[in-house]
Amino acid sequence: MKTILVVDDDPVDLKLISDTLEKFQYKIVTADNGLDSIAKARDIRPDLILMDILMPEMDGTEAYSLIKADPETEDIPVLFLTCALSKDEEHLGANIEESFFNVLAKPFKTSELVARIRDILGE
């Protein structure tokens, strides 16, 4: 069973995403801010991190940079889920930096999210 770390400061989104993905046989671990996501990424070494961008304490892009700078977590793929981009702007994620390819705008369809996850995990 693949483990996914879901990071979002909105408890409703966190529960909705977690409950949805558990139905697809993923083990879910949650964090409610970027700082906590770094510690959990080191501790559990998830197969994938789903991360919101706009969060208090530490936003998703800063957490992403620290996760990618750590040799213990640098290989963990990250999929950003954010309302910071419109559907038409999702493609802009690929232009931010080479490894920042995975951005999915909120709201998203479950089928869209699961397809993206399966693609990233090679399922």
N, C-alpha and C positions, 0 to 999 in steps of 0.2 A: 504494500500500500504506500503510495507516494504521500509525502508530507508537504503541505502548503502553509506558509506563514502569511496570514492576512493582517494587514496593517491599515487601520482607519480610525480616526478620532470620533467618527459618528457611530454611536452604539447600535443604531438601527441598521445602518449599512453593514457594519461588522457582523451582526447576527444574521442578516439576510444572506450575505455572501457565504458565511460559514455554513449555515443550514443548507443552502443550495448545493454547495460543493460536497458536503458530506453525503448527499444523496447519490453522488457520482463516485463514491467509494474513495474519497481523499481524506486523509487524516488532517485535521485543521488545528492550527495553533494561532492564537490571536495576540495582537499588540495594539495599543491605542495611541501610540505616538512613535515618531522616528527613532528616538533615543532607545526606547524599549525594543524596537525592532532589531537594532544592532546587537544587543545582548542576546536576544532570542535566536538570531541567526547564528551566532557563535555557538550557543548552547545546543541547539537542536539540528543544525545543518539541514534546513528544509530543502526539498527538491526544487521549490519555486517560492518566490516572495511576491505577493500581490500587494501593492502599496499605493495608498492615496498620496497625492502630492501636497495638497494644502492641509497642514496640520500644525497645531501649536507646539511649542517647545523645540521641535526640530522638524522641518518639513521633509517631505519624501525625497527631494533631490539631494539634500544634504546627507540624509541617512544613506541614500544610494551611493554617494561618493565615498563615504566611510566604509560601507560594506565592500565596495569594489577595491578599496585601497588595502584591505586586510587580506593577507594571503590565505587565511583560513576560510574566508567567505567570498572571495573574489569570483569564484566560478558559479555561484548561485544565480540563476537567472531571475530577473525582476520584471514584472509586468505592472506598469502604472495604471491605476484606475482613477480617473480624475474628472471632475466637472470643470477643471481649469481650461480644458480644450473642448471645442465643439466637435461634432462628428466630422466636419469638413477639415478640421485642423489636426486630426490624429496623425496624419502623415508627417507633420512637422517634427514629431519626436525623433525621427530618423536623422534629422538635420542638427540636432543639439550636440551629439557626439556619437562616435562610431558604435558604441555598445548600448546606446539608448534607443533601441528599436521598438520596444514593446510598450505602446500606449493605447489604452482603450478608454474612450470617453464615456462618462456617466451621463444619463442612464444608458445601460447596455442591455441587450437581450441575453438570457441565460445561454442560449445556443451559441451566441457569439463568444461569450466568456469561456465556455467549455471547449469550444473549437480552438481558441487561442491557446488555452492551457495545454490541451492535447498536442498541439503543434510544437509548443516550446519544450514539452517533456518527451517528445518523440513517440507519442502513443498512437 
